[in-house]
């Protein structure tokens, strides 16, 4: 298993063509192979899924995929995280951790 950098919506342009991990809140269902995720920094990120599944999603989700030139993520894998209540998850603290890791790349070699 290869480690992948964790990102927020603002960091996507720096990772075009690379595989990343995005944690956020899924907004609505998967329809026509796509859904939207509100990233930890509040940016809305368009996610493309490889198969056309109809799934209701309004929860915390982790997306792994490749950042496309338009900054959409071509998803290879996603996980709904029901064990983490989206209302109780501190998205602001998580986003601060993401920014900290990217600001101190020499200590976080995955970036």
Secondary structure, DSSP 8 states (H G I E B T S, - for coil): ----EEE-GGGGGGGBTSEEEEEEEEEEEEETTEEEEEETTS-EEEEEESS---B---SEEEEEEEE-TTS-EEEEEEEE-TTS-TTTS-HHHHHHHHHHHHHTGGG-TT-
